[in-house]
Amino acid sequence: MLMPNQDDTSNQISGLLNQQCSLQHFNLEWLEPAAPLQEAIEFYWLITWDLRDKPPYEQANLPHPSQHIVIDTTQTTGVFGINTGVFNYTLQQTGRVFGVKFRPGAFADFFRYNPSQLLNTHESIEPFLKVPEQQLISDLRETNLPKAFAQQMDEHLLKLQQLLTSKARDARALVELIAQSDEINNLTDLSRISGIQPRTIQRLFQSHVGVNPKWVVERYRMLAAVDAINQGQNLSLTDLAHSLGYFDHAHFSKAFKKLTGHTPSHYLPEAEPA
């Protein structure tokens, strides 16, 4: 059995397109779930904004291979599966969104539910949490303490938590292996490095991750690209393309634009004035 990385300190803001501009429009916080939940849940997140007397702002995000429970005071509340494209969200006036980010592979065992059924869609929260959505929305809207709402979510989830199986742990470990390795470009590489047969990996991703291994490899490649672009004003896109395994800058730019709608240079931070 593969062992998940228990000390994962990956950037929680990874995948936020145009990050430099984004964080001027909303506040983003992270909260820890209760200790017994942490094997299955990576973190809680809370977005708040106040754009009164300002124009609406559309935020684009490149989702990770995880499922989320989302309580939204202005738009859609639900249990969200993996979004294979870019996820766009329009912020206007005021609002709050609270999310529960499950670790890859954990959602399937936690709720005994195949995550592939949630691909590019969402379901009502009530069948999962056994709590009316309007109650959760009202509680989030009225609370003055995010930590208190997080503790309330702890209580709901602790009542429902199912133990994770070795399959869930193996699925998480394989996804983390992809995220952390520069040597994995396809299923064959993943099988060779993990020591697990390709068909076993494919079945595991279908039952516990919700997408195929190829998609996860490509997604982490693009997440690495987004993070590098967000961080560097003097970034060489040609060097970045080669570091991510692309033949040249043109192939990388084409793949990036197909996914996000823009070339990588569109998101480069502006240089500081001299």
Buried (B, 14 or more C-beta within 10 A) or exposed (E): EBEBBEEEEBEEBBBBBBBBBBEEBBEBBBBBBBEEBEBBBBBBBBBBBEBEEEEEBEBBBBBBBBBBBBBBBBEEBBBBBBBBEBBEBEBBEEBBBBBBBBBBBBBBBBBEBBBBEBBEEBBEBBEBBEBEBEEBBEBBEEBEEBEEBBEBBBEBBEEEBEEBEEBBBBBBBBBBBBBEBEEBBBBEBBBEBBEBEBEEBBEBBBBBBBBBBBBBBBBBBBBBBBBBBBEEEEBEBBEBBBBBBBEEBEEBBEBBEEBBEBBBEEBBBEEEEE
